[in-house]
Amino acid sequence: MSEPADGSAGLPQLRTIADYQFGAGAGAALFPPGESLTVKRTSSGRPQQVHADGSRIVSFGIDGRFTLGLEGGRRLEAALAEPAYRVVVDDESEPFVRDEKNVFTKFVLEVGEEIRPGDEVLVVHERGELLAVGTARLDAGAIRDFETGMAVSVREGAPAGD
């Protein structure tokens, strides 16, 4: 299959992967059909990162799953019904999470039921504001039940006032 050299090839497949990973509608939310997106590829042609206006939406891992950038987190937050793929924290954790410190179970107020270890998640404040994106280290039940341990390994935090 030959692909155009503009780097936009493969978006329908990437949308399908996003729908599988995050649920129906996630692909269209991350990669809207009418938006100009840039797909950076490896030398072999495999998609590596997807950008919009200079902001990284996602990276595409060799395991076939997406890792979210902050822009991707914003797009999913708007598209997914609460509390899907969200880990909710309060004022005490907010400055640390924004500074890209990990989230620990004892500070989690609410968690999406579908979360499994290794899932990409949104870390949000109890008032609904996106604070960071990262990878869940425990499943939803363990995050809710444990009083010690890391719940989310934070990758990228949202600066205050962002």
Secondary structure, DSSP 8 states (H G I E B T S, - for coil): ----TTS-TTHHHHHHHHHHHH-TTHHHHHS-TTS--EEEE-TTS-EEEEEETTEEEEEE-TTS-EEE-HHHHHHHHHHS-TTTTEEEE-TTTHHHHHTT--EEGGGEEEE-TT--TT-EEEEEETTS-EEEEEEESS-HHHHHH-SSSEEEEEEEE--TT-
